[in-house]
Amino acid sequence: MRVLLVHPPQPLGRAQRELENVMPPLNLLYLAASLKKAGHEVRILDLYAEPSPPVEELAAMTAFKPELAGFATYPGSIDEVYRLVKALKHALPKTFVVLGGLYASYLPEIALGQCPADAALLGEGELALPELAARLAAGETPAGLPGYCLRDGAGFTRGASRPPLADISALPWPAYELINFDAYRLPPTRAVTGGRVSSVLSARGCNFSCSFCSHHYGYACAIRVRAPEDVVAEMRHVAETYGVREFRFEDCAFTADPARARRICALLEERLPGIAWNCDARADTASEELFAAMRAAGCRRVFLGVETGSQKMLGALGANKAIRLDQVRAAVALAKKHGMRVNCSFVLGLPGETRETARESLDFALELDPDYAMFAVLMPVVGSSIFNQAVREGKIDPVTYRGGHYLASYAGAGRVVTMCGLPAEELVALMREFNKKFCARPAYLLRRLLAARSAGELRSLAWGAAHIFSR
C-alpha cells in the first residue's frame, strides 16, 4: 500500500521561522519505518521544513497517489491540516485519511468534525498504523481497531484504547532516508556547529506531570527508555551516512535518570567522538559527575525549563515538579563550569502569577545570567491540566482555540488566555520588557558577540536583537 505522511506547514512570520527549531519529524520517521518494515511504500512530505504554495502542496500529495494518508496535528497548525485534508479528499476521494498526534489524540471528535478525514489515531501509532494499512490493503473495514476514533455515519466511534508501547527499543530506527537533511536547522540560540543537524530520541514519556505541559499525554506519565547502545548506534549511523554533526535529544528530560545519561555519554565519547549535541535537563538531577560526563561526550548546550523565579510558584506547578531555586542556581553554575552554554526559559501568566512574582522571574534570570533567557506568556496547550481548567471555566472553546504552550515575543500577536489575575495586555508587555532588559545589558551583548563562531551567526544574532528591541 502507498502511504503518505504529511508534516503540515505553519503560518510563520520571518522572525518566528528564523528562531524556531526546524528539525526532522521523528514522529513521522518512526511511523514510516514501521510501515516500511510491514512492506508498505512510504513517502514523507514535510511542508513545515520545506513550505510550498498551495497548488504545489496539492501536486506533491497527489503525485504519489496515496491509498492511505496520515497527517500530524498540532494546535498551532490544525487549520492548515484541515485545509490540506479537504484539498486531498477533493482530488483523491478514495484515499483513506487519518489524523494523528497531540491534537487528534486529545480532541479526535473535534478534529474529525472540522474536515473530511476518515479516522483519528489516538496515541502512539507504530503498531496501530501498520494494522490499519493491512486492513485497508486487504479490502477490510477498520471498524473495531483499537486506538482509533472512526467516522461512523453522522457521528464518531472510539475503539478500545491501546496501552503505551512497552519496549521502544524494539522499534526500527526512524526512516531518515525519506527526508532531505539540508532542510533542517537549529536556530542561532541553539546551534553550535553550523553543520547538518538531526533529532534523536532516547526515551519517551515523562514522569513529571506539570500542570502547563502536555508531554505526559497518552503515556500514563511513564518513561520508556531505549538501550543506550542502540541510541548511540543510531546516532553513529546518522552521522556517518548523512554527514550530521550536531544532534538534539528530544527527550522531555535527558537527565531524568542520571546513571543512564552517564552511560549514553560514555558510549558517545567512545564511539562517536567529536559529535556535538544538546538536551533538556532537570535542575534537580545536575551533578559534577553528570555534567562532566556530558561535556566530555560532546554536549555543548543544556536547556533548563526554569519557568519562574518564585519558589512559591514553582511549588504550584505540579506535585512532581519539585525543583528548588537553589538547584537551578547550582545547575547553571555547573553547566558554565564545564563549558556548556545554558538556555533558560520562563513562563509568565501561570496560575497565581502577580506583578511581584513576574518581577522575581526577571531578577532570577539576571542573577543566573545564562547564555540565553526566554520569557514567554502562557498559552494553555491541548492535553495539559491548565487547558482542561480553562475549558471548564469557559475561557477556551476547544473547537476554535489554537494556542500551544506559550506565546513568544517573536511570534507576533496572539489571543492570550489569562489564567491569573493580570490582564493579557500587561503579560505581553512584561514579556517584551523582560526580554529587552535581559538582552540589553552591555556586558551580555559583548559576551554574545565574542561567542559568535561565524559571520552567519553574527548576522542571525544581530537580526534577532533588532527584532527584540523593535518590540
N, C-alpha and C positions, 0 to 999 in steps of 0.2 A: 504494500500500500504506500502511496505517496503522501507524506506528511509534511506540512509546512508549519513551522513555529515562528511566531512574529513577536518581536520586541517593539512595542509601539513608540512612535515619536512623542515628544513632549514639547509643547509650545514654550520655548525659552527665549528670553532676550539675550543679547550678546554677553552681558555680564554673567548671567546665570550659566550659560554654556561654557564660558571661559573658566568658571570657578567650580563647576560641578565635576564629580567623578564621571568619566565615560569609560567604563570597564567591561570586559567580556561578561555577557549574561550567563552566569553559572547555572541559574535555574533552567534555562532552555538548553544549555550544553549538556547537563546531566540527563534531561529528558531525551534529547537527541541520541545520546549514547545508548540509553536503554532501548529506544525504538530501533536503532540500527542493530543492536545485539539480537533483537527479536526478528530481524530480517526485513525491516521496512526501509524504504528510501526516504531520506530526510533532508530538508533544506531549512536553513535559518535565515530570516530576514530581519536584520537589526536596524530598524528605522530610527532608533534613538542615537546610535553611533553614526549612522550614515543617512541623515534625513533627505527626503526627496519630495518633489512636488506631487500632489495627489494623483495626477494622471500616471506618473512613473511608479508610485506605490502600487496602484492597481495593476499595472502591467507586470510588475515584479511578482505580485501574488499570483496572478492568473497564468503567467508563463509556465509555471511548474505544473499546472493543472492538478492541484492537490485534491485528494479524496477526503482528507482529514486536515483541518487547520486548527492550531491552538494559539491562543493569544494570551500573553502575560498581562495581568491587570494590576494597576497601581492607582491610588486615589487621584493623583495629580494628572494622570493621562487617560483616565477612563473614558472621557468623551472622545478622545482620539480612537480608542478601541471600538466604541460604538460606531463611529464613522467608518472605520475600516471594515468592520464586520458587515455593515449594511452594503458597502460597495462590493465586497467579495460575494455575498449572498445574491446580490442582484446579477453579478456577472456569471457566477457558478452556483446556481441554486441547489445543486445536488451535493455540494461539499458539506460535510458534517463539520460544524464549528463548535469548539469547546473553549470556554474561558477558564483560566487558572490563575493562581497567585493569590496575594493577600485579599484584594477587593472581592474577587469572585468567591473565595473561600468563606469570607465572613458575611458577605451580603449577596448570596447567589440569586435569590429571587429578584432582588432589585436589579442586579446586573442583567439577568435574562429578560427582565421586563422592559429594558431600555433598548434592546437590539434583537435581531433575529437569530442569535446564537442558539444552538440546539441543547447545550449542556454546560454546566459549570463543574469543574473538578475541585473537590474540597480537600485541601491539604497537599501532601506530597504526591507526586504523580509518576515516579519512576516505575512503579508496578501497575498503577491504575491506567495510565495512558496506553501502554502496550496491550493491556487487556481489552480496552475499548477498540483499538485498531484491529485486533484479532477478530473481534466480533463483527465489526463493520466489514472487514475483508471477507468474512465467511457469509455475509449477507444476513447476519442475525441482528436482532434488536438489542440495544444496550440496556433495555429495561431490567432493573434488578441489580445492576452492577453496583457494588458498594463503593462509596466515596464520591458519588455523583449526585447532582441535582439536575433532573432532566425535565425538559419541556414536555408537558402532558396535556395536550389539547389547549384549553384556555388557561391552564394552571401549571403548576410545577410539582414534581415528586422527588423527595430526597430518599436516596438509598441508605443502607446501613453505613455507619461511619467506619473508617479504616484506622487501625492503630498506627502510630508513627513507625517508620522503618526501624527495626531493631538493630540491624547490622549494616551501617552505611559503608563500611569497608568493603562489603560485597558488591557495591555498585561499580559499574565500569567507569573509568575516568571520563571526564567531560569530553565531548566531541570537538576538541579545539580545531580540528581540520576543517570545520564548517564556517569559520569566521576569518575575517581579514584583520590581522593584528595591528596593521597600520592605522586602523580607525579608532584605536583606543588610546587613552592617555590619562594620566593623573594631573590634576590642576597644580599650579605653582605652589600652593600651600601644602602640597603633599609629596610631589615628585622630588627625587634627589639625584637621579642619574640622567634624565633626558632620553633614555633608551626605551626600547619596547617594554610594555608592561602587561601584566596579567593578574587576574584574581586567582585565589586558591582558597579552599575551604577545608579545614582540618576537623571541624566539629559542627554539628547542627544543634539548634535549640538553645535555650537559655534557662538557667535556674533562678534568675533574678527577675521576678515579676514586677518590675517598676510600673507605676500607675500610668505613666505617659507613653509607654512603649508597647509595641505590638509583636516584638520578636518571639515572644513565647507562644503566640497563637498557633494552634494546631500541633504543638509539640508536647503538650501536657507538662510544660515547664521542665522538661528533662533534656539534658545534654547527651547526645550520642556522638561518640568520637571515632575517628579513623585511626588505624595503626600508624604511629609516627613514621615507620619505614615506608609505608605506602604513600604518605603525604610527600615525603622528600623525594621518593622515586618519581612521582608525578611532576614535581617541580623541576627535577633534573631533566625529565623528558621534554617538558615545555621549553626550558631554557636552551637545550641543545637542538631541538627541532625547529623552533620558531624564533630563536635569537632574542628571547626575553631576558632582560637584565634586572628587572625590578618586579616584585610581587606585592600584592596587598592581601593579607589574610582577612577574609570576610567573616571570620568567627565573631560572634557577638562579644566575646571576651577571650582573646587568645590565651591570656594568663590565668584563666579561671582555675585551672589545675596546674600549679607551678611546676610540679615534678614532670608532668607530661610535656609542658612547654620546654623545660630544660632538655628533655630527651630529643625533641624535634630540633632544638638548637644544636645539640651535639652532632646529630646526623647531618645537618646543614653545613656545619663547619668542616665535617669530614668529607662529605660527598658533593657539596656544591659551594666550594669556597669562592669568595668574590661576588656572590649574588647580594643584591640589596632588597630589603623588604620592610614593610611597616605593618602595624597591627593596632587593634584596640586593646587597652589594658585596663584592669581594675586596680585602683589605687591600693586597695587592701591586700593585694597579692604581691606588691612590689617588694623586692629584697635585693640586697647587694649581690647575692649569688645569682638570682634570676636575671637581673638587668645586665650583669657582666656577661652571662652566657648569651643573652640576646644580642648584645653588641658584637661579641666575638663571632657570632653566626651571621652577621650582616644586617641586623635590624638598625635602621637609620632614623626611624621616626616612630613615636608612640602617640596614641590618641587617648586622652582621658575625658570621659564624659563627667565633668565636674558638676554640671547642671546649676548649682547655686553656691554662693558663698555664705549662706546662712545654715548653720548646723541644725537649727530647728526645721528648716525647710527640707533639708536632706533626710531627716528622720521621718518625714511625712510622705516620701516618695514611694514607699513600699517596704514591707517587712524585711525583704531580702536585700535592699539597697545597702543599708548598714555600713556606710562609709563615713569616716570622720574627716574633718578638715585637716587635722594633723597628718593623716595618712596621705591625703592629696599632696600636702607640702613635702612629705618625705619622698613620694613617688616622683614628683617633678625634680627634686634635688638629685635623686639617684639617676634619672634619665640624663640630666645635664652632666653629672659627674662622668658618666660613661659615654659621653659624646653623641647622644641621640637627641634629635630635635623633638620638641614637645608641642603638641597641639591640644588646647583645652577648649571645650565647648560649654556654654552657659545658656540656660533657657529662662527667659523672662515670662512671667504670667502664669506660673504654676499655681494651683490652688493654695491660698494663704499668702500669696505674694503681696507685699506692700512696697511703698516707696523706700522704706528703710531697708527691707531685705534685698530689694533690687540694687540699692547702693552698696550693700555688703558684697554683692557679686562683683561689682566693678572694683571695689577695694581689694578683694581677694585676688582677682585677676592681675591687678597691678603688683600686688605682693609676690605672686608666683612668677610673674614675668616670663611666661613661656614664649616659644618662638612665634606661635600664633594663638590668639584667643578669638573665638567667635561668639558673639552674643546674638541670639535669635529669639523670636517670640513664639510661644507655644501655639501649635495648631493641633488639636486633638486628632490623632491618627486612628483610622479604622482598625479595630482589633484591640485597642487599649481600653483600660477601665475608665480613663478620663473621657474617652469618646462615648462610652456607654452612659456615663453620668450626664454628659452634655445632651445626649438624646433623651434621657429620662426627664431632664429639666426643660426640654423644649428649645434648647439653644441650637440644636442641629437637626436638620431634616436629612436623614441618611440618603434620600434619593438625589438630592441636589448638592450635598456637601462634597467638596473636592480638596480639603486640607490634608496635609501629610506631615506629621511630626513637628515641623516648625516653619516659621516664616523668616527667611534670612534677609539681611539688608540688601543683598544683590538681586533678590528675587522679584522686586517690584511690588506693586500693590497687591493686597490680598485681604479677604474678609477674615478678620481676627475674631475668633470666638472667645470671649472673655470668661475665664474660669476663676478669676479673682476679683478683688474689689477695685482694681484700677481699670479705667476705660481703655479701649483698644487704641485710641489715638495716642494716649500717653505711653503705652507699652511700646508702640512703634517708635515714638520719639526717643524714649530711653535707649532702645536698642541702637539707634543710629548715633546717639550721643556717646554711648559707651564704646562702640566700635571706633569712633573717631578718637576719643580720649586715649584709648589703648594704643592706637596706631600712630598718633601724632607726636609721641614723645621723641625728642631729638636723638637720644641715645638708642632708642629702639630702632628708629629709621636707619641710623648709621649701621647698627648691627645687621639689619636685614640686607642692606646694600653690600656690606663686606662679605656676607654669607652667600651671595648670589654666585652661581658657578658657571653662568653662561650669559651671553647677550640676550638670548631668548627669555631667560628667567628674569633678567633686569627689566625687559620690556613688559613682561606679564605683571611683575610687581609694581612697576610704575603705573600701568594701566589700572590695576586693582586699587591702588592707593588713590588715584584720581577719582575713581568711581565712588569710593567710600567718602571722600571729602566733599564731593559734589552733592552728596545727600544731606 
